[in-house]
Amino acid sequence: MSNRAPDWLRQAEADLEHAQSAMEAEDFEWSCFASQQGAEKALKALFYHLHGDPWGHSLLSLIQGLPGPVRASVTQELIDAAKALDKHYIPTRYPNGFAEGAPADYYTKRDAEVCLSDAKSILTFCESEIRKPEPIAEPGEEDSTTDSGESS
């Protein structure tokens, strides 16, 4: 199977470009949603790079599901960014996310700026992890990416 991580990463970058354009067009709810989508795709790119199988749309769950060595390098700021962006997955698109009115009535330029900044932080983290050189196993060391067939 081919490595699709570069495709996911490229789409993450395109989503963040769209978030910037939407913000400039004052479509702030769409900017926030595109930021969430860009961060999600960046995390999925990292999973694919690590030969994982990401599932779902929660950025927090994706971060928490990263393999141990990568998860250990996740900062509290990235966790907070994921939590903040997760809040924009549904209400940016559906009027029933609020007691009344449409999402366009609620989102501001400041919301879009914060979302874009949070998403860029997650993208930067994912890009830096993807660009790290693969560790070279010493002779006799077990490959940690290989399934041993044992269940825990």
Sequence and secondary structure as in RCSB ss.txt:
>XXXX:A:sequence
MSNRAPDWLRQAEADLEHAQSAMEAEDFEWSCFASQQGAEKALKALFYHLHGDPWGHSLLSLIQGLPGPVRASVT
QELIDAAKALDKHYIPTRYPNGFAEGAPADYYTKRDAEVCLSDAKSILTFCESEIRKPEPIAEPGEEDSTTDSGE
SS
>XXXX:A:secstr
    HHHHHHHHHHHHHHHHHHHHTT HHHHHHHHHHHHHHHHHHHHHHTT    SS HHHHHHTS HHHHTT  
HHHHHHHHHHHTTSSTTT GGGSSSS HHHH  HHHHHHHHHHHHHHHHHHHHHHHS      TT   TTS  S 
  
